[in-house]
Structure formats: C-alpha cells, structure tokens
Amino acid sequence: MPAQKDRWFPSFSFLLFCAYFIAMLGSTSLLQELSPQEYFGGLQAGRASLAYFSPNVSPGAQPFLEQIENSVEALQDYGISVVKVNCPKEDVSRYCGKENALRKAYLFRGNMLIREFPTDALFDVNSIVANVLFALLFNEVKYVETLTDLQNIENSLKGKSNMVFAYVSATGTAEHRAVMEVAFVYGTVHQFVLTTEATLLKDTSSDEPDASSARLLFCHCQQATDVAQPCRKTPMEQDLTVLNIHRHLKLMGAPLVTEVAEDPEKVSTVHLQLGLPLVFILSQKETYEADRRTAEFLAWQLLGKAGVALLSRDLVDLNVLLRSNVALKTPDEGVPIKYLVLEDTDEVITLVEDKSKVEQIQEEEDEDEEDEDEKENDNQDVQDDQVVEAVSRDKKRELPLEQILTLTEETFHSAVLKAAQTVVLFYASWEAVSLVVLQTYVEVADHLKEDVNLWKQHPSDCKRGCEGVQGVLLSRVNCWDWPGVCTAENVTQFPTIKIYKKGEQPLMYNGMLGTEELSSFIMLSRVSCPLKLMTIDEAEGYLRGELPSELSSYHHTSVLGVFSTATSKAKEAFVEAGSILSGHVTMGMYFEDDALALSRKYAVSPPALLLARSGDRSVEGIALSKHSAQDIVQTIRHRLLDTFPEITVQNLPRYLQLRKPFLILFSDGDIGQLEGKEMLKLAKGTPQQAFVPCWLNLKNTPVGRGVLKAYFATVPSLPLLVWVNLHAGGQVFKFPSEQSITQTNILSWLEKLKAGLEIPSSTLSEEDWKPRLPAYDFLQMMDTAAPEFTLPTPYRHGAGDRQEQQQPESSEEKATAREETPEEAGLKAEKVQSPGRDLRGTAPRLAGREKQAKRHSEL
C-alpha cells in the first residue's frame, strides 16, 4: 500500500504543474508593451499596427486598455499587431509629449501613419475591429452619403464588377464589423459600399425599411453593360453577421441555373451545402430554350432562397420524370426528393417559402389520382364517345415519340425550312381525338422508318420507293403550349395535319385519320400534282403505271389531263384542281403539240381526262364539258369512286357525300361469285348512278353488325340485300329472302319500291345524332384556366413570306457553357420580353390542366 502511494505522488504533481501552467498562460497578456524606441525601431514595411501611447501612470486609460487588449486576438487574424507604447516622463515627442495625443490610438502601415482614432470611438472590440479595418480598406470599402454618390459608383462598375451595398445605423457596431471582416476577404472580388444615412437606405429600397436595422444588398452590376440599365439588386434577408454575409456572397456567385444530367438524388450544389433547397425544372431537348428561360426567371425570383437546376428527361432514365415537371430536393439527410406537377413559377416560390405546401400538394395530387380512377371505373358505362373512352382507358400508356420532333415557337421556322418536306401535326394535349391521332402519327413514323431501313439494307431490292422518304420530317406542335404558332398557321381545329414544302403553300390533310391513309397522303404529296409529262412516250408510260419511285408501292387510279394549245383556260383550271387534290390523287398533265393524237386514241378530244385504274390498267376517256377547277375536282372525285365498292369505315364518308340511296349487300365474308357478278352487272347498267350499289363484309367491318341491329333489332341471316335512304325518310327495305339475288329480280323489286308497293322493315329516327352529354365549351375552359397563364411572345408567320424568314441564330452564337453565373445569364433573362410564368413545355401539362376539364361528367 505505501508503494502504491509512492507511485501516485509523481502523477499528481504532474497534473498540478499542468494546471498551473495553463492558468499562467491564460493570465498572460497578448498586448505587447514596448518603449517608443522599440516600437518605431521594429516597424516593418507593409505591416499594420495599432498603437496606444500611454504614460506609466494613467488610471483613466484603464477601461480603454482592457478593450484594446480584448481586440488583440481578433486583429491578429488580419495581420494587425496591437501595441501599448509606454511613454517615459521626459519624452516630449509628438506621440508622448502632448496631453491630447495620449487620448488617441494610432494606426500605422509600416512607419506611415494611416489614421488617428479618438479613444472614445474605440469603446469595445466591435468598434476597434470595425474602425481599424475600415481605415485599412479605404479603396475596397467606399463610404457614401448621397444617392448621387452611390449612382456614380454603380455606373463606374457596370459591365465590370458587382457591388455590395451595406447600411448600418452607426460605425463601430457589430454589423459594421461584420461587413468589414467580409470585405477584408471579398474586397478584391466585389466593390463594397457603406453608408449610415437612413435617407439613402430609403432611396434604394422598394419597401419602407427600418432605419434601426442594418441591411445588405448585392448589386448585379457586372451584367449591366448599358449605363441606362440599373443594377439588379438581391437583398440579404438574414441578420448581418460574418457567416450570413459570407453565405449570401457564396450564393450570389453560384451558377444561376445548373444543368444536370444524372439522378437528382446524386446531385449536390452549393445551395444544398449551405442548407438551402434545390428546385429541379424537368425539361426535354425539344423545349430546351423555353425551359431554360423559365428556369432563369424562377432562379432570379429564388436567388438567395433556393437553387434552380435544369434536368433533362432525355438524359436521365427515371419513369417518375415522365409524370412530373418539378422536383424539390431539401438539404435534410434522409428526406426523399419530392416530384410534383405544378402550374406556374408562383407555386414553386410558394413551396420554397412554405415547406408545408409540399406535403399539401402531394396529398392533393394523390387524392385527384384516386378520384380520377374511381370516376373512370364508375363512368365507363356512360361514355358517349368511344374515342374518349379509349383514350381514358389507355391514358397511362406512354407513346414512343422519339421519331417525332417536338416543335416550339423558337424551332418551328427552322424546321419547316430545313427539310424538303415537313409534316406537322397540330394538336391539343387534352383533346381525345388529338391523342388518338398522335398514336396513328407514331405508326406512320414507324412505317416510314421501315422504308428507310429497307432502302439502306437492300437498295437494289427496294420496291417501295424508299429513297423518297428520307427527306420527310415528322413533327408536332402542342397548341395548348404554343397557341401563337397555331394561330399564325391558321389552325382552327384539332387535330390538323399540314405539309410544308420550300417555296410552296402549306398543304392541309382532310382525309381519314388512319395510318395507311395518312402515309399514302404524305407520299403522294411528295410528287408534283399535276406531274408535267413532256413526251407522248412519257404520257403512255404514265398510263401504264410507270410512276415516280416514291409512288411505286401506292396503287391508285392515275388521272392524266390532255390539253391542246387552244384549251389553255381548261389547263389552268386543271393545275388549280391539282393543288386541291394533291396528296389524294395521282395526276399528270400533257399539253404538247401531239396531245390531239393521244386523246383520239382513247376516243376523246382535248380538253379531256384519261383515267387508268390500278387493277387492270384499263384507260377511260372523259371529255371535260366544264372547265372550272371545282368542276374538274368534282368530276375526278366522282370518277374515282368504285362502281361496286366494299363499304368500310374509311371510305363511307366519300359515298355519303353523294347523298344518294344505298343498295347494300351484307355478307359474313366475301360475297359469292354469282351474287357479285349480278350486283356488278346491276351497278354498271344503272343509268347515271341513281343509287349507290355496294356491299359490306362483316368480317372486315364488324360495325356492320351494329348497323343491322339498328335496322332489324337482330342480325338476320346473311347474305342480305338492303335498300336504305339516309337522306330522305330513313326507310329501310329488305330484299325478299326467298328470291335469288339477280339483276332481274333486283330491278323488279326496285320498281315496286318506287311504286310504293313494298312495306319498309323499319324507319330510322329523324332525330339529330347528338351525343348524350353536352359538348365541351373549349373557350370557356381556356378562360377559366389559371389566371396567371400567359401566352407566349406573339408569333407571326405567313406562307407568303416564308422564304423571306431569316435563318435562326447559329449554334455557335449560343452560350456553350453548361453553367452560367447570375451575371452571365441575367442579362439574357432581362432581354426576354416574356420569360413565361407558366411551366409549359416542362412536362405533360395535361396533368395539371385536366383538373379544369374533369367537370365534364364522363371524364
């Protein structure tokens, strides 16, 4: 036990020694005390020092010396030494000999006196550090008293550097010290300006500021290249402390908009590092320019409050990005990113300023989605429109739109000027038929792509004219996002498809919106209509089916107009008719000196039409008795109709336009050879086509069963011959089933119908075929949409001046940097007249706008 005590004694002694040494260090003064000779002899060039000259006995200076001593460590951080100079009694020099000199402190740089401070101005550590740094940073921190002085400094900085303007209620305060300490670090980067004038604070503020509170503004003068352009100002909303000011300046120097191409979870920016949220604007390459402007507009509104990043869906493979247009990432660890669908930038600002709104919006979106699913399930049986029902059922299926270029008001001009032929689908993203046609449009793109691939792999075996599709550009314009484009292009209904060729008027498609029909229209429109034939051999070859390679896979009846020099008026009308029928009909024109010989071969005289049908290539000659363009169009359309056609959904409108009774043979498959022969004989023998003899195959056109049920309540045995006049009375007559279908029996039955001896099997209702639900009032929907929705910059574009449009700026003229500081990007944002407060183009805005349309019951 005694031995153990002996071992503890040295250890305890060592601990006492350490404690005493630490206490002695703590009581050691950091303030140097030197004689005048030692002080002046030890001054170093460029080194700053604060000196207080004091006699050996000066009881009144004791409080000041305590504050000086307390400020030693703070000033040493900036390379400034603090010295107390003990003046001997016999010293009568400038600093020691005069009584008033003993009430001052002196700031030297080397042996040069910079500033004299009355000791009552250095009343605490804050005042000492603030005033000393203020004196040393004479060039870095300017003091102003009037608005004119401030504006002169601003003008001198425009286009060169930025300015930090600070107001403090008085010099020597804690806020003054904070500004000076930050200026010591950032003084070579920004120009600091200080004032204590309350009137100047009011002149530089848009609100009514509190003169008792310090304030700091960051002035973006570097972006203002014009003297007349004011410096944009971003206030610091936190208290003026060194940490807060340093944080604010770091944020001002960060990129205004950061472009990212990775998973948002992995993104880290200076904003997140400084405890601020990061807002992602989700974009795509087709609308990049508009999205960039929206992001810059939002970034200026959130400057100092949150960061803004532009995230391209094309570069990041995340399904959630397809359903959202905004994402919010907070600096809190473990908190997942919030993906949202918002209407405009005001909502984004509200989210940043009120965190509780994030959860509220997500809850509303989840509730809307649940309500929508419930309505969808409950209302499937009341859908009055099969198109709307199909779209509603398949709305969650994503369409592969990679092959279709999305056009905006910025890219529309360049697109229609670049390609030899540009096909543009004008549609509305909330309209059911538009979405169905968009699906057809995708199928057309796949169809044309197959042709191109076939030509590239087997150019010698390509029998489809594949080389003709390479110059076709398929594109789309969402008129809900870009109404200015659609208005300028005279789009008054959705969907609308137009074809643009260099130097020509746009060609609008008004046919059936099916894949085959639209593909055929696109390919037919590539060839001049009419095609001018120069020799009689070319004309004969044209009638034999020797067509341009683009049309080798599209079998249509060819129309050849034959004109002599004496029939120039009819020739001009034929050319005009060609412009009307372009894309729908293959038309050629021959008007050489030997045109008379060609026409006589087919027993007609110029002006005449020669029709070569694609099946047997038989040529029919038709004399033109009427020479107007509309008469020629009507003649061609009438002659192109089949003598005994199979009625389908696609061709029914063409025959309904004739406004004649229908004699329809319904069959469950191909019609028998005997019935077909008799019906064709009847069709060819009918004088001037008093009715439309036709047939309908229920296997090819299943909707025919619904037609028969409407006529007879049930589907009768087939084949069945029916007479129906939809345009006069709506009476339906059924051919007697006990009689065979022959030309003689049919003509006899028709005579009885004309004489009123037959009783109709049914009579169709004379009521208008209206939907069971009221139609959409689209204008009202647009008027009641969010009031903050603003139209894009007015867009003007006409077909007549298309060639005069200037080419867009080259890519070299655009900024190539992926990140831009506020000074670089701010000027561009200012120049844009309407940056757009809505988030159009950034996401399927249908998700947001659907809320307006859901008031319609079937949706």
Secondary structure as GFF3:
##gff-version 3
##sequence-region A 1 859
A	DSSP	alpha_helix	2	27	.	.	.	ID=ss1
A	DSSP	beta_strand	32	34	.	.	.	ID=ss2
A	DSSP	alpha_helix	36	41	.	.	.	ID=ss3
A	DSSP	beta_strand	48	55	.	.	.	ID=ss4
A	DSSP	three_ten_helix	59	61	.	.	.	ID=ss5
A	DSSP	alpha_helix	62	76	.	.	.	ID=ss6
A	DSSP	beta_strand	80	87	.	.	.	ID=ss7
A	DSSP	three_ten_helix	100	103	.	.	.	ID=ss8
A	DSSP	beta_strand	104	109	.	.	.	ID=ss9
A	DSSP	beta_strand	112	118	.	.	.	ID=ss10
A	DSSP	three_ten_helix	119	121	.	.	.	ID=ss11
A	DSSP	alpha_helix	125	136	.	.	.	ID=ss12
A	DSSP	beta_strand	141	143	.	.	.	ID=ss13
A	DSSP	alpha_helix	147	157	.	.	.	ID=ss14
A	DSSP	beta_strand	163	167	.	.	.	ID=ss15
A	DSSP	alpha_helix	174	186	.	.	.	ID=ss16
A	DSSP	beta_strand	191	195	.	.	.	ID=ss17
A	DSSP	alpha_helix	198	203	.	.	.	ID=ss18
A	DSSP	beta_strand	215	220	.	.	.	ID=ss19
A	DSSP	beta_strand	232	235	.	.	.	ID=ss20
A	DSSP	alpha_helix	242	253	.	.	.	ID=ss21
A	DSSP	beta_strand	257	260	.	.	.	ID=ss22
A	DSSP	three_ten_helix	264	266	.	.	.	ID=ss23
A	DSSP	alpha_helix	270	273	.	.	.	ID=ss24
A	DSSP	beta_strand	278	283	.	.	.	ID=ss25
A	DSSP	three_ten_helix	285	287	.	.	.	ID=ss26
A	DSSP	alpha_helix	288	301	.	.	.	ID=ss27
A	DSSP	beta_strand	307	312	.	.	.	ID=ss28
A	DSSP	three_ten_helix	319	323	.	.	.	ID=ss29
A	DSSP	beta_strand	326	329	.	.	.	ID=ss30
A	DSSP	beta_strand	338	340	.	.	.	ID=ss31
A	DSSP	alpha_helix	345	353	.	.	.	ID=ss32
A	DSSP	alpha_helix	356	378	.	.	.	ID=ss33
A	DSSP	three_ten_helix	380	382	.	.	.	ID=ss34
A	DSSP	alpha_helix	386	393	.	.	.	ID=ss35
A	DSSP	beta_strand	405	406	.	.	.	ID=ss36
A	DSSP	alpha_helix	412	418	.	.	.	ID=ss37
A	DSSP	beta_strand	421	427	.	.	.	ID=ss38
A	DSSP	alpha_helix	432	457	.	.	.	ID=ss39
A	DSSP	three_ten_helix	466	468	.	.	.	ID=ss40
A	DSSP	beta_strand	472	478	.	.	.	ID=ss41
A	DSSP	alpha_helix	483	488	.	.	.	ID=ss42
A	DSSP	beta_strand	496	501	.	.	.	ID=ss43
A	DSSP	beta_strand	507	509	.	.	.	ID=ss44
A	DSSP	alpha_helix	515	524	.	.	.	ID=ss45
A	DSSP	beta_strand	531	532	.	.	.	ID=ss46
A	DSSP	alpha_helix	536	543	.	.	.	ID=ss47
A	DSSP	three_ten_helix	549	551	.	.	.	ID=ss48
A	DSSP	beta_strand	558	562	.	.	.	ID=ss49
A	DSSP	three_ten_helix	565	567	.	.	.	ID=ss50
A	DSSP	alpha_helix	568	581	.	.	.	ID=ss51
A	DSSP	beta_strand	586	590	.	.	.	ID=ss52
A	DSSP	alpha_helix	595	601	.	.	.	ID=ss53
A	DSSP	beta_strand	608	612	.	.	.	ID=ss54
A	DSSP	beta_strand	619	623	.	.	.	ID=ss55
A	DSSP	alpha_helix	629	640	.	.	.	ID=ss56
A	DSSP	alpha_helix	652	656	.	.	.	ID=ss57
A	DSSP	beta_strand	662	667	.	.	.	ID=ss58
A	DSSP	alpha_helix	673	685	.	.	.	ID=ss59
A	DSSP	three_ten_helix	687	689	.	.	.	ID=ss60
A	DSSP	beta_strand	692	697	.	.	.	ID=ss61
A	DSSP	alpha_helix	703	712	.	.	.	ID=ss62
A	DSSP	beta_strand	720	724	.	.	.	ID=ss63
A	DSSP	beta_strand	731	734	.	.	.	ID=ss64
A	DSSP	alpha_helix	743	755	.	.	.	ID=ss65
A	DSSP	beta_strand	762	763	.	.	.	ID=ss66
A	DSSP	alpha_helix	778	783	.	.	.	ID=ss67
A	DSSP	three_ten_helix	802	804	.	.	.	ID=ss68
A	DSSP	three_ten_helix	811	813	.	.	.	ID=ss69
A	DSSP	beta_strand	819	820	.	.	.	ID=ss70
A	DSSP	alpha_helix	822	831	.	.	.	ID=ss71
A	DSSP	alpha_helix	846	853	.	.	.	ID=ss72
###
